[in-house]
Amino acid sequence: MVPFVSAAVQYGFAVFEGIRCYATDKGSAVFRMHEHVERLLDSAHIVGFRELPVTAEQVQTAINQTIAANEFSSCYIRPMIYLDGAMSLTVEAGEPRFVVAYGSGRRFSERRRRNAASAPILLPSRGCIRTS
C-alpha cells in the first residue's frame, strides 16, 4: 500500500508502467513484459532513484504472481516505484519501494463477481457561474 503522505501521492513523484495482459488460447499473455519492465527500471534511474528494491526478474515474477493470485485471464497491470518517507521532492528523502497494482475492467473471475461490492458513483456537475 502506498502511504497517503508520500511524494508519490501528493506530487506524483513516482514512475510506473501500464501493461496489458491478454487472454489467449494458451492462457494469459503479458504484452511485451520485458520491454515494459526495462523501461520502468530505466525511468526510475532517470528520475534519480539510485538503489532499486527490485530487479527486472523480480518485477516480472511479481506481475505473474499478481495475475495468477487474482485468477485473471486478461487484465491491466501497473507496476510502480515510489519513495517512502516524507512529502519531499528529493530522492534522498526516502527509500525506493515497489508495488504492483492491477485493474481488471469487466474481466473479473466469477468468484470475484460474486464477492464484489457494489456502490453508486455520484458524478459532480458544474453549473454555470454567472457574474452579472
Residue, then its C-alpha position, 0 to 999 in steps of 0.5 A: m500500500v502506498p502511504f497517503v503522505s508520500a511524494a508519490v501521492q501528493y506530487g506524483f513523484a513516482v514512475f510506473e508502467g501500464i501493461r496489458c495482459y491478454a487472454t489467449d488460447k494458451g492462457s494469459a499473455v503479458f504484452r511485451m513484459h520485458e520491454h515494459v519492465e526495462r523501461l520502468l527500471d530505466s525511468a526510475h534511474i532517470v528520475g534519480f532513484r539510485e538503489l532499486p528494491v527490485t530487479a527486472e526478474q523480480v518485477q516480472t515474477a511479481i506481475n505473474q504472481t499478481i495475475a495468477a493470485n487474482e485468477f485473471s485471464s486478461c487484465y491491466i497491470r501497473p507496476m510502480i516505484y515510489l519513495d517512502g518517507a516524507m512529502s519531499l521532492t528529493v530522492e534522498a528523502g526516502e527509500p525506493r519501494f515497489v508495488v504492483a497494482y492491477g485493474s481488471g475492467r469487466r474481466f473479473s473471475e466469477r468468484r470475484r463477481r460474486n464477492a464484489a461490492s457494489a456502490p453508486i458513483l455520484l458524478p459532480s456537475r458544474g453549473c454555470i457561474r454567472t457574474s452579472 
